[in-house]
Amino acid sequence: MIALEDELIELLADLAEVDGHDVGSNEIKFFILATDPKATFNRARPLLERASRLHAITAAYREVNADGYPVIWPEVSQKEFTIA
């Protein structure tokens, strides 16, 4: 997890800020501050594919002062994304 986080930090340095992670409930959540969440995910996607993690990823974002987390990946997901 730390190695993947370090790679994300390096990869996204000019686009977004990797702001930490949370581990629990059989999940790992990375928190990334980005002005363009979809572009940020698209940049990270090849790394996640190489790490064989893309199949296990749900990527979502939250606008400042908004409720809910629209899901970016998987593209046709009906899964609700929440932060506990």
Secondary structure, 3 states (H helix, E strand, C coil): CHHHHHHHHHHHCCCEEEEEEEEECCEEEEEEEECCHHHHHHHHHHHHHHCCCHHHCCEECCCCCCCCCCEEECCCCCCCCCCC
